[in-house]
C-alpha cells in the first residue's frame, strides 16, 4: 500500500516536472518568435549575426553592444528614445540573443571585436557613436582604443574592466576547463539550469540587485533567448575567454568624448571601475545613478544624461 502511494507520488511529481518544462519551452518559443519580428541577420566571419535597427539610415549612427548573457533587446528603451534623431543599431553578440550559437566559433575578445568591425563595414557604417554595457562596455573600450578614428563619441554603462591588467582575464569558472569529466558534468547542469525559470530569475534578481529595468519585460526576453543557448557553446565561450590572448587596451588612445555611467549599487562592475576609467580617459565625465544596480539602461536620469551628452550639453 505504502509502495503504491509512493509510486503515485513519484508519477505525479514526474508529470508536474515534464509539464513545467514543456510550458517553459512553449512560452520561450513564443517570446522568441515575437521579438524576432524586427531582427535582421547577416553572415560575417562564418557566423550569422543578428541585429536590430531603428531610425533612418541617413541619420548619425549609434551602435549598441550588450553585456554577457544579454541581447540587442537590452537597449529597447534607449533606442526608442533616440531613434527620432539617430540611426540606432544594436548587435546580438554571438552566441547570445538571436545570433548563431556556433560550437566552433572563436569567442575570444579579439575575434568578437573583429566580428563587430566587419559587421559595421558590411553595413557601410564608417564613423559612429558607440554605446556598451558591461562586457559590451569592455568591447567598446577595445574598439575605441584600437580604432579611435571610427568612434565619434563613447558611452559606457557599467563597463567591465580590470584596473590592474586592463583585461578581463583572471576570473575563473567554477570547474576545471581541462578536466573533461568535470566539463561534461557542468554541461549537464548548465543545460538544465538555463531552462529552469525560477533559478534563472533568482540569479537575475540577485545579480542586478535593483533598478528600473526590473519593472520591464526584460527578464522574460533574456530568459527566452538564453533558453536556446546550448551549454556546450557557453562552455566554449568561457574557454575562449579564459585562454585568450588579451586585447591590448590603451586608454590613452581613446580620443572620443566619453560618458561613463554606473549604477550606484552595482555589485558586478562596481562604480570604482567607472571612476578609474574617467581618470584615465581624456575628455570623459562620470555619472553615478542613484538606486540602480548593474543595468541602469532604462533609468530616466541615465536616459536624460545620454541625450544631453549626444546634444553636446
C-alpha positions in Angstrom: 0.0 0.0 0.0 2.7 2.4 1.0 4.7 1.5 -2.1 1.7 2.2 -4.3 1.3 5.6 -2.7 4.9 6.4 -3.2 4.8 5.3 -6.9 1.7 7.6 -7.4 3.5 10.5 -5.7 6.6 10.0 -8.0 4.4 9.8 -11.1 2.6 13.0 -10.1 5.9 14.7 -9.5 7.4 13.5 -12.8 4.3 14.7 -14.7 4.5 18.0 -13.0 8.2 18.4 -13.9 7.6 17.5 -17.5 4.6 19.8 -17.8 6.6 22.7 -16.2 9.5 22.3 -18.7 7.1 21.8 -21.6 5.2 25.0 -20.7 8.5 26.9 -20.3 9.6 25.7 -23.7 6.4 26.8 -25.4 6.4 30.1 -23.6 10.1 30.8 -24.6 9.4 29.8 -28.2 6.5 32.2 -28.4 8.6 35.1 -26.9 11.5 34.5 -29.3 9.1 34.4 -32.2 7.6 37.7 -31.2 10.9 39.5 -30.6 12.4 38.1 -33.8 10.0 40.1 -36.0 12.2 43.2 -36.2 15.6 41.4 -36.3 17.8 41.3 -39.3 20.7 38.9 -39.9 24.0 39.0 -41.8 26.7 36.4 -42.3 30.1 37.7 -41.2 33.3 35.7 -40.5 31.4 32.4 -40.9 28.8 33.1 -38.3 25.3 34.6 -38.5 25.0 37.9 -36.7 21.6 39.2 -35.6 20.9 42.9 -35.1 18.1 45.4 -34.6 17.9 48.8 -36.3 15.7 51.8 -35.5 15.6 55.2 -37.1 16.6 56.5 -40.5 19.8 55.1 -42.1 20.8 58.6 -43.2 21.0 59.8 -39.6 24.1 59.7 -37.4 24.7 56.1 -36.4 24.7 54.9 -32.8 26.0 51.3 -32.2 25.0 49.4 -29.1 26.9 46.4 -27.6 25.2 44.4 -24.8 26.7 42.6 -21.8 27.2 38.9 -21.0 24.0 36.9 -21.5 22.2 39.9 -22.8 21.0 40.8 -26.3 20.1 43.8 -28.5 16.7 43.8 -26.7 18.5 45.3 -23.6 18.6 48.6 -25.5 14.9 48.9 -26.3 14.2 51.9 -24.1 17.2 53.9 -25.2 16.7 53.1 -28.9 13.1 54.2 -28.6 14.3 57.5 -27.1 17.0 58.1 -29.7 15.6 56.8 -32.9 13.9 60.1 -33.9 17.3 61.7 -34.3 19.7 58.8 -34.7 20.1 55.6 -36.7 20.3 53.0 -33.9 21.9 49.6 -34.5 22.2 47.0 -31.7 24.0 43.7 -32.3 23.4 40.4 -30.7 27.0 39.4 -29.8 27.4 35.7 -30.6 26.4 33.3 -29.1 23.8 35.5 -27.3 20.5 36.9 -28.4 19.3 35.6 -31.7 22.8 35.3 -33.3 24.1 31.9 -34.3 25.3 29.7 -31.5 28.2 28.0 -33.3 30.1 25.5 -31.3 33.3 26.0 -33.4 33.4 29.8 -33.5 36.3 31.7 -31.8 34.7 33.7 -29.0 37.8 35.5 -27.9 37.7 39.3 -27.4 40.0 39.8 -30.4 37.6 37.7 -32.6 34.5 39.4 -31.3 36.0 42.9 -31.9 36.9 41.9 -35.5 33.4 40.5 -36.0 31.8 43.7 -34.9 34.0 45.9 -37.1 33.5 43.6 -40.1 29.7 43.8 -39.4 29.9 47.6 -39.4 31.9 47.6 -42.6 29.4 45.3 -44.2 26.6 47.7 -43.3 28.6 50.7 -44.6 29.0 52.4 -41.3 32.3 54.1 -41.1 32.1 56.6 -38.2 29.7 56.1 -35.3 28.7 56.8 -31.7 29.5 53.6 -29.6 27.5 52.5 -26.6 28.4 49.5 -24.5 27.2 47.8 -21.3 29.3 45.5 -19.0 31.0 43.0 -21.4 29.9 45.2 -24.3 31.5 48.2 -22.4 34.8 46.4 -22.4 34.5 45.6 -26.1 33.6 49.3 -26.7 36.8 50.3 -24.8 38.8 48.0 -27.1 37.2 49.3 -30.2 37.6 53.0 -29.2 41.3 52.2 -28.3 42.1 50.2 -31.4 40.1 52.2 -33.9 40.0 55.8 -32.5 39.2 57.4 -35.8 36.0 55.4 -36.2 34.4 56.3 -32.8 32.9 59.8 -32.7 31.6 59.5 -29.1 31.7 56.8 -26.5 29.1 55.9 -23.8 29.8 53.2 -21.2 27.2 51.7 -18.9 28.8 49.8 -16.0 31.7 48.7 -18.3 33.7 45.6 -17.3 37.3 46.4 -16.9 40.2 45.2 -14.7 42.2 48.2 -13.5 45.4 46.2 -12.8 45.7 44.2 -16.1 43.5 46.1 -18.5 41.9 42.8 -19.5 39.0 40.6 -18.3 41.3 37.7 -17.6 41.7 36.4 -14.1 38.1 35.3 -13.2 37.9 31.5 -13.2 34.9 29.4 -14.0 33.5 27.0 -11.2 35.1 24.0 -12.9 38.4 22.8 -14.4 38.3 23.6 -18.1 40.8 21.0 -19.0 39.1 18.2 -17.0 36.8 16.5 -19.5 34.7 14.7 -16.9 34.1 17.9 -14.9 33.2 19.8 -18.1 30.7 17.2 -19.2 29.0 17.2 -15.7 28.9 21.0 -15.7 27.4 21.0 -19.2 24.5 18.8 -18.0 23.9 21.2 -15.0 24.0 24.2 -17.4 21.6 22.7 -19.9 19.1 22.1 -17.1 19.8 25.4 -15.2 19.4 27.6 -18.3 15.9 26.1 -18.8 14.8 26.4 -15.1 12.8 29.7 -14.9 12.8 30.1 -11.1 16.5 29.5 -10.8 17.5 31.9 -13.6 15.0 34.5 -12.3 16.6 34.3 -8.8 20.1 34.7 -10.3 18.9 37.6 -12.4 17.4 39.5 -9.5 20.3 38.8 -7.2 22.8 40.0 -9.8 21.0 43.2 -10.8 20.0 43.9 -7.2 17.8 46.9 -8.1 16.9 49.1 -11.0 14.2 50.4 -13.3 14.7 47.6 -15.8 13.4 45.1 -13.3 9.9 46.6 -13.9 10.0 45.8 -17.6 9.7 42.6 -19.7 13.5 42.4 -19.9 13.9 39.2 -17.9 11.3 37.2 -19.9 13.1 38.2 -23.2 16.5 37.4 -21.9 15.4 34.0 -20.4 13.6 33.0 -23.6 16.7 33.7 -25.8 19.2 32.0 -23.5 16.8 29.1 -23.1 18.0 28.0 -26.6 21.7 28.6 -25.8 23.4 25.1 -25.7 25.6 24.6 -22.6 28.3 23.3 -25.0 28.5 26.6 -26.7 28.5 28.6 -23.4 31.4 26.5 -22.2 33.3 27.1 -25.5 32.7 30.8 -24.9 34.2 30.5 -21.4 37.2 28.6 -22.6 37.9 31.1 -25.4 37.7 34.0 -22.9 39.9 32.2 -20.3 42.7 31.1 -22.6 42.7 34.0 -25.0 45.5 36.4 -25.8 44.5 39.6 -24.1 43.4 42.5 -26.2 45.7 45.5 -25.7 43.5 48.4 -24.5 45.4 51.6 -24.2 43.1 54.1 -22.6 45.3 57.0 -23.7 44.4 56.1 -27.3 40.8 56.9 -26.8 40.1 60.3 -28.3 36.3 60.2 -28.4 34.4 62.3 -25.9 33.2 59.8 -23.3 30.3 59.5 -21.0 30.7 56.9 -18.2 27.6 55.8 -16.3 27.4 53.4 -13.4 24.7 52.2 -11.1 25.3 53.3 -7.5 24.5 49.8 -6.2 26.3 47.7 -8.9 28.0 44.8 -7.3 29.2 43.2 -10.5 31.2 46.0 -12.0 31.4 48.5 -9.1 31.4 52.3 -9.6 35.1 52.3 -8.6 35.8 51.0 -12.1 34.0 53.9 -13.7 35.9 56.4 -11.6 39.2 54.8 -12.7 38.1 55.0 -16.3 37.1 58.6 -16.0 40.5 59.4 -14.5 42.3 57.7 -17.4 40.2 58.6 -20.4 40.7 62.2 -21.5 37.6 64.3 -22.2 35.4 62.0 -20.1 32.7 62.5 -17.5 31.5 60.1 -14.8 27.9 59.9 -13.7 26.6 57.8 -10.8 22.9 56.8 -11.0 21.3 56.5 -7.5 19.4 53.4 -6.6 20.5 51.5 -9.7 22.3 48.2 -9.9 24.2 46.7 -12.9 21.7 47.7 -15.6 20.7 51.3 -15.5 19.7 51.1 -19.1 16.1 52.1 -18.6 16.7 54.6 -15.9 15.1 58.0 -16.6 18.1 60.0 -15.3 20.5 57.9 -17.3 18.5 58.4 -20.5 18.5 62.2 -19.9 22.2 62.2 -19.4 22.7 60.2 -22.6 20.5 62.6 -24.6 22.2 65.7 -23.2 25.7 64.2 -23.9 24.8 63.5 -27.5 23.5 67.0 -27.9 26.8 68.4 -26.6 25.4 69.8 -23.4 
